[in-house]
Amino acid sequence: MNQTVTFRHKFTIARLAGEPEFFKIAQDEIVRRYTEIENYISNDPIFKATLKPHRVPSNASQIIQEMADAGAICGVGPMAAVAGAIAKYAVLAMQQAGATFAIVDNGGDIAILNDRPVVVGIYTGSAVIHDLGLRIPAHSTLTSVCTSSGVIGHSLSFGKSHASVILADDPVLADAAATALGNRIREKDKFAIEKAMNEVLNFGIAGCIVIIEDYVGFAGEIPEICRVEMNENQIAK
């Protein structure tokens, strides 16, 4: 029977969903990948500090390479992809252990392995646009929904959107793309928002959503939109 649990490790606060027998595997993977990234940063502090693409050595570990590659594609620093990367590897560890349903929400960056449809709520913090959800169809491979916000959470954003949401197959790319999209949304200007969304689609993502004030914009492939009751206590923060 699927359950949900919250796991905290240093700056990571993740919500795990799936069969409880796989939770310890995901938790151990989160700690392992977090430590791996910390150890890399101790020798390459620019990797953590830069807001621009950053090259890493060819012998860097896979997760470091993926973060750097995603940052390069999206024009942001590699740490813009850290939450999605950790979520991705936690879900993959659960899958390798035999899970067919596993979700890791790492502060709004969500990696999903679902053998049945699931609904992902979008928390905007807005009194105008709220209770929106995405009905994600069943997948046998990894998929992701990652969100950046200029008004919610502690992650750095240069934009002002309530939510900039990316849908993609790769959580690492999705996380970096969400940051890049969020940075572009400076005001409620329909044409500027459409331009930003179309630019981000070129990164190789499936689709994106922007919510700012009373405006909602869509681009690319978007799953079915539905209503879902959301409150602040449901988000991983």
N, C-alpha and C positions, 0 to 999 in steps of 0.2 A: 504494500500500500504506500502510495507516494505521500511524502511529508515535506515540510519546509523548516529550515533551521538557519539561524544567523550565526556567522563565524567571523571573529575579529582577530586580526593579526597586524599589529603596529598600525599603519595608516589604511590598511585594507579592512573594509566592512562589507562582507559578501553575504548574500542570501542564497542558500542552496535549496533546490527542489529536486525531488526524486525519491528513490527507495533508500531508506536510512542506512542500509548496509554499505552504500557507496559514499556516504558523507565523509568518513574518515579518510578515504582515498583522496577525495577532493581537497579536504583540509590540509593533508600532508603535501599535496601538489602545490597548493597556494603558498605554503611556507617555503617549499623548496624553490619555486620560481621567484618568489619575493627575495629570498636570500641570494639567488643567482644574479638577479638584477642589481642588488645592493653591492655584491662583490665586484661586479663589472664596473659600477660607478666609482668604486674606491680607486680604480686605476685610470678611469676616464671620466672625471667629474663634469666635463662639458656635456656629456651624454645626458645628464640630469638637468643641467642649467639652461641649455640652449633652447630657443624657441624656433630655430631654423633646422632644416635637414642636416644631419650629421653622419659622416661616414664612419664606419667601424671596421676593424680589421677582418680579414677573411676567415680568421680562426675564431672569431667571436661565436658564442653559442647561438643556437637556432632562434631562441626567443629574442635575443639582442639583435640579430640580423633582421628578423621580421619587424621589430619595432622601428629599426632604422629605415628599412625599405618602405614601410607604410608612411613614415614621416616624409621621406623623399618624394613619394608619389603625391602626397597631399600638401606639401610645402609647409610642414610644421615640424617641431622638434620630436624626437623619438619618444619622449615621455608622454606625449599626447596619446600614445597607444598603449600605455602600461596597463590600465585597468582592463581593457579588452583582451590584451595578451594573457594576463593572469586568468581571466575568466575562461578563455579558450582552452588553456592547458589543463585547467581543473576539469572541464567537461570532457576533454579528450581522455584524461586519466580515468574518469568514471566509465567512459565508453569502452576503453581497453580492458577494464575489469568486468565488462559484461552488461553495463547499463544500456538500455535502449531509450530511456527517458531521463534527461538530466538538464537542469537549468542552473546557471550561475549568474546572478545579478551582482556585479561589482560596482556599486555606486551609480547605477543607471546604464552601465555598459554590460549587455546581457548576451551570453553565449547559450545557445539552445540546441539540444538534441531531443527531438520529440517524435515519437512514433504514433502520436495522436495530435489533433489540433489543440492549440493553447491560445489563450488570450493574454496579450501583454498590454498593461495599462500605461498610458503616458501621463505622468504627473507634471503639470505645468506651473503650479503655484498661482495660476491666474483665476480671478473670480469670474472671468468672462468665458474662457474656453477651458473646459475641464471635463472629467469623466469620459475621456476618449480612450478607446482601446483598439488594438490590432489583432485580428483573428489570424494567427499563424497556422497555415496548413501543416499536416504531418510531413516530417522530413526524416530521411534515413541518414543524412549527413548533417554536419554542423551548419548552423545559420546564426544570424545575430541581429540584434536591435540595439543600437548605441545612441546615447543622447548627450548633447552638450547644452548648457543653459547659461545665459548671462545674468540670471537673477536667482538661481537655485544652486546650492552646493558650494564647495570650496575650490573646485577646479578652475584654473585660469581660463577666462574667455574674454576676448576683446569686443564681443558683440552684446546685443541687448535682447536676444530672443528669449522667450519663456522656455522654448524647447526647440532644438535643432536635432532631428532624428534621422538616423541613417539605417537602412536595411541592406545587408550584404551577406555573402557566404562566409567571409572571413572576419571574425571579431576584431582582429588587430587593425585591419584596414578600416573597418567600420568606425572604430574609436577615433583614429586619426582623422578620418573624413568628417566625423561629427564636430570635432574641434575646428577644422578648417571651415565648415559651413557656419558654425556658430560665430566664428570671428568675422564672417562677411555680413552678418545681419546686424546692421547698425541702426536701422529705423524701419518703421512700417511703410515701406515703399514697394508696391507690388512689382514694379519692373526691376528694381534692384534685387529683390528677393528671387524672382524668377531667373534672373541672370546668375545669381549665386548658386541656385540649385542646379542649373544646367552645367555650370562649371564643375561642380562637385560630381555630377553624374559621369564626367569624363575620367574620374579616378578609377572607374571599374566597379562601382557599387550598383546595387539593383534599383534602389529608390530612396527618396528622402522627403521629409516633412518639415515645415517650419511653422511654428506657432509664435506669434508676437502680438500682444494685446488681443484684439478681437479678430485677427487675421490668421487663416490657416492656408498654407500653400503646399501643393503636392507636385512631385516630379518623379518620373520613372515608374517602376513596378511597385505598387502599393497593395498590400493585402486588404481584405475586407475590413472596413472601419466599423466599430461597434461601440456601444455605450458600456462603460464599466464603472462601478462605484470605486472612486479612488480617495484615499486620504493620506496624509503625510506619514502616518505610522506604517504604511505599506511599502515605503521605498527604502532601499538599502542606502544608509547614510551614516 
